[in-house]
Amino acid sequence: MVMNVLRAINFIPWVVLLLSEDNNHLAIVEDFQGRRQFEVSFRQLASKKWQNAVIKNTSGNIVWSNDNQTLYYIRNHPQTLLPYQVYCHQYGLEGG
């Protein structure tokens, strides 16, 4: 089944999983178009719930801070699509 999905989209999606140091939060980085325009989504592991916030237009580079609540990421430039600016996202808040 997975191979049928991959054939339908004509590329292999790039996925990165990054677990917070306290093992409570999972950040998932995915490229759905093959253009290196990554989306970051979040999952609370204890409750198995997805956070509503999805961060779009990132370079795919992410890192959790030591507080296990803040994720740093790089947003791409809207025209060049190159890595451009560093942002932070507080877990549990909407948007990036």
Beta strands, then each sheet from edge to edge (+ up, - down):
strand 1: 14-19
strand 2: 25-31
strand 3: 38-44
strand 4: 49-64
strand 5: 70-76
strand 6: 83-90
sheet 1: 1+ 2- 3+ 4- 5+ 6-
end
